Amino acid sequence: GAPGGGRAAVWRVGQWGRKKKGGGPDGHLTHTPASILMLIGGNVIVIVLEGLVVSIQSVRLIYYEFFSKFYKGEGKIFSPLKIGVIGEEK
């Protein structure tokens, strides 16, 4: 889509609350079901995203910082599979 298309759509939905002659008695937007739904829905989305960020950070702390206390590097050294290049001598 065109740049700024999402912002234009949100602006247009917000304009649904305007009356034909400049809004409410003081010229501001009136509250419509669409504007109230956008306000509540936007806040719910932000709260869910913040909860997701907090969850990811706590899992990272547990796996990386807490479990590293108990990890012992015993075992075989990783040796990746080597694939020869055509024309290369062994």
ABEGO torsion letter per residue (X at the ends): XBBGAAAAAAAAAAAAABBAAGEBAAGBBBBBAAAAAAAAAAAAAAAAAAAAAAAAAAAAAAAAAAAAAABBBBEBBBBBBBBBBBGBBX
